[in-house]
Amino acid sequence: MTSHTQRRNIDFLRGLARAFAGAIIFALPLLMTMEMWFLGFSMETWRLALFLVLFFPVLVALSWHIGFEDTFSWRDDVVDALVAYAVGFCSAGLILLVLGVLDSTDSPREIVGKVSLQAVPASIGALLAQTQFGEEKAEGAARRQGPRYASELFIMGVGALFLAFNLAPTEEMLALAFRMTQVHALLLVALSLALMHAFVYGVAFHGRPGGHEQTPAWSLFLRFTIAGYAIALLLGAYILWSFGRLDGVSLLVAVKAVAVVGFPAGIGAAAARLIL
């Protein structure tokens, strides 16, 4: 075995170790959330399967931005995404087993459902661990510099997905939707947009779009804040629907529930562009 191959294998193993750490840290709040345990076996099988299938391309694209190691083709990114899924399943299964959430009385459907649902945030954490805990490679950093518009929106979507996924399973989302009036909902939308815009452009953090000083404020607001918020709302609505939170409620309550989830999702979208 050549030294180059050995070095590459060592780098991959280090990245894998960071991935397990990231998976556990990012997924821990949900791993210890009762609603997620119940959703694991009460969620309709086809909705869970659809969610897992649609989520996989997100992992592939996220691997392109930052994975366990440098990737040079979409094939490498697919492998990275599969590894992230595997890490997510293994880490989620281990923690749920240690916590006593999984036991011998559970049916195979319950076990698969609980672990599969928890593997989604865990797999995101597995990939994000590279930027949070690892040393960034020059090539990886280079391909994230000056990202195209679609890439910017994708990163915002990842941040929105992560925070929305953490809060959408909870009963509080619908409880707030029932308590809020239309005025409250409109104020929440306005606050979400204001905080998103201030978070990204009003504070001198890194990660802001290049050349923003020469771009009119209204253009930045429309192309990034409004677009990012729209993505946050769409993802929030889809996650609420996947978890069955919108079943049997009126259209008005559903809209308010999406606005409630859209608040943390929008903040996640704005924050994601600063750290990825």
Buried (B, 14 or more C-beta within 10 A) or exposed (E): EEEEEEEEEEBBEBBBBBBBBBBBBBBBEBBEBEBBBEBBBEBEEEBBEEBBEEBBEBBBBBBBBBBBBBBEEEEBBBBBBBBBBBBBBBBBBBBBEEEEBBEEEBEEEBBBBBBBBBBBBBBBBBBBBBBBBBEEBEEBEEBBEEBEEEBBBBBBBBBBBBBBBBBBBBEEBBEBBEEBEEEBBEEBBEEBBEBBBEBBBEEEEEBBBEEBEEBEEEEBBEBBBBBBBBBBBBBBBBBBBBBEBBEEBEEEBBBBBBBBBBBBBBBBBBBBBBEB
